[in-house]
Amino acid sequence: MNGERQLVIVEDDAAFARTLSRSFERRGYAVLSADSHEALLALLADHSPGYAVVDLKLGGASGLACVQTLRAHDEDMKIVVLTGFASIATAVEAIKLGASHYLAKPSNTDDIEAAFARSDGNPDAPVDGRQSSIKTLEWEHIHQTLVETDFNISEAARRLGMHRRTLARKLEKRQLK
């Protein structure tokens, strides 16, 4: 199969992965799916896709390891990290590890395909956006701590100096995916 139009979706939400797969198949992609880093490694033993969509949070694991594996497999692959758990910290890490783009959910197939088509950054992007709110800064700090602790809630709460239940409540309000 031609890797140029072959796409791998790394997503642990089976319903979302199925919906995304169908949408990309209608657009002419040959779609492969993996629900974990281990499943991705097995898939890459037999296939060399040209495109990848990776969920940032795969169960209790980070999708960043998948980004690193995909980039090592093919440095020309277009990789889009798709997450409902977006933060500046993970966006920076995803790009450093080889992702082409980072999109926050909800994003649709059009958004993802547009990200595949963009290869360069935009030097004319506006830099005078609004200031970050205290809540946004708090969320980014919490998220960075979660990344550093491999999403271990108890350890992250300890490092943040808050009770584990308090952190769990904050995370519930953000509807992590």
C-alpha positions in Angstrom: 0.0 0.0 0.0 1.3 3.5 -0.8 2.4 5.2 2.4 1.7 8.6 0.8 -2.1 8.3 1.5 -1.8 5.8 4.4 -2.9 7.2 7.8 -2.5 5.8 11.3 -4.9 6.9 14.0 -3.6 6.4 17.6 -6.6 6.9 19.8 -7.9 4.9 22.8 -11.5 6.1 22.4 -12.9 3.4 20.0 -16.0 5.4 18.9 -14.0 8.5 18.1 -11.3 6.5 16.3 -14.0 4.7 14.2 -15.7 8.0 13.3 -12.3 9.6 12.4 -11.4 6.5 10.4 -14.6 6.5 8.3 -14.2 10.2 7.6 -10.6 9.8 6.3 -11.5 6.7 4.3 -14.2 8.8 2.5 -11.4 11.2 1.6 -9.3 8.4 0.0 -6.9 7.5 2.9 -6.1 3.9 3.8 -6.6 4.0 7.6 -4.8 2.0 10.2 -5.7 2.2 13.9 -3.8 1.6 17.2 -5.1 2.2 20.7 -1.8 2.2 22.5 1.9 2.7 22.1 2.4 -1.1 22.0 -0.2 -1.5 19.3 1.5 1.2 17.3 4.8 -0.6 17.5 3.2 -3.8 16.2 1.5 -1.9 13.4 4.7 -0.1 12.3 6.5 -3.5 11.9 4.4 -4.1 8.8 3.3 -0.6 7.6 4.8 2.8 6.8 2.1 5.4 6.9 2.7 8.9 5.6 0.3 10.5 8.0 -0.6 10.1 11.7 -3.2 11.5 14.1 -2.2 10.9 17.8 -4.3 11.5 20.9 -2.2 13.1 23.6 -3.7 11.0 26.4 -3.9 7.3 25.8 -5.5 5.8 28.9 -3.0 6.4 31.6 -0.1 6.9 29.1 1.1 9.9 27.1 0.8 10.0 23.3 4.1 11.9 23.2 5.9 8.5 23.2 3.9 7.6 20.1 5.0 10.9 18.4 8.6 10.1 19.1 8.2 6.5 17.8 6.5 7.7 14.6 9.1 10.4 13.9 11.9 7.8 14.4 10.1 5.5 12.0 9.8 8.1 9.3 11.1 11.6 9.7 9.0 12.9 6.8 5.7 11.7 8.3 3.0 14.4 8.9 2.0 14.0 12.6 -0.9 15.8 14.1 -1.4 15.6 17.9 -5.1 15.9 18.7 -6.1 16.5 22.3 -8.8 17.7 24.7 -6.1 18.2 27.2 -4.3 21.1 25.5 -1.6 23.2 27.1 1.4 25.2 26.0 3.7 22.7 27.7 2.5 19.7 25.8 2.3 21.6 22.5 5.9 22.5 22.9 6.9 18.9 23.8 4.9 17.5 20.9 6.6 19.8 18.4 10.0 19.1 19.8 9.4 15.3 19.5 8.4 15.7 15.9 4.7 16.5 15.6 3.9 18.6 12.6 0.9 20.2 14.3 -1.0 20.3 17.6 -4.8 20.7 17.6 -7.2 21.0 20.5 -10.4 19.1 20.4 -13.0 19.5 19.1 -11.3 19.4 15.8 -12.8 17.7 12.7 -11.3 16.0 9.7 -11.1 19.3 7.8 -9.0 20.8 10.5 -6.7 17.7 10.6 -6.3 17.5 6.8 -5.6 21.3 6.7 -2.9 20.7 9.3 -1.4 17.9 7.2 -1.2 20.4 4.2 0.6 23.1 6.2 4.3 22.5 6.3 5.7 25.8 7.4 4.9 28.1 10.3 3.2 31.5 9.7 5.5 34.4 10.5 2.5 36.8 10.2 0.5 35.1 13.0 -0.7 37.8 15.4 1.3 38.0 18.6 -0.7 40.6 20.3 -3.4 38.2 21.5 -5.2 38.5 24.8 -3.3 38.0 28.1 -3.5 34.6 29.8 -6.0 34.5 32.6 -5.0 33.2 36.1 -7.2 30.1 35.5 -5.3 29.4 32.2 -1.9 29.8 33.9 -3.1 27.6 36.7 -4.3 25.0 34.3 -1.0 25.0 32.3 1.0 24.6 35.6 -1.2 21.7 36.6 -0.9 20.1 33.2 2.9 20.5 33.1 3.1 18.8 36.5 0.9 16.0 35.2 3.2 15.5 32.2 6.2 15.5 34.5 4.6 12.8 36.7 3.3 10.7 33.7 -0.3 11.7 34.6 0.0 10.2 38.2 -2.7 12.2 40.0 -1.4 11.5 43.5 2.2 12.5 42.7 1.1 15.6 40.8 -1.1 16.7 43.7 1.8 16.3 46.1 4.1 18.4 43.8 1.4 21.0 43.5 0.8 21.1 47.2 -2.9 20.3 47.0 -5.0 17.4 48.1 -5.5 14.6 45.6 -9.3 15.0 45.6 -9.0 18.8 44.9 -6.8 18.1 41.9 -9.2 15.3 40.8 -12.2 17.8 41.0 -10.3 20.4 38.9 -9.5 17.8 36.3 -13.2 16.7 36.2 -14.2 20.2 35.4 -11.9 20.3 32.4 -13.3 17.1 30.9 -9.9 15.5 30.0 -9.7 13.2 27.0 
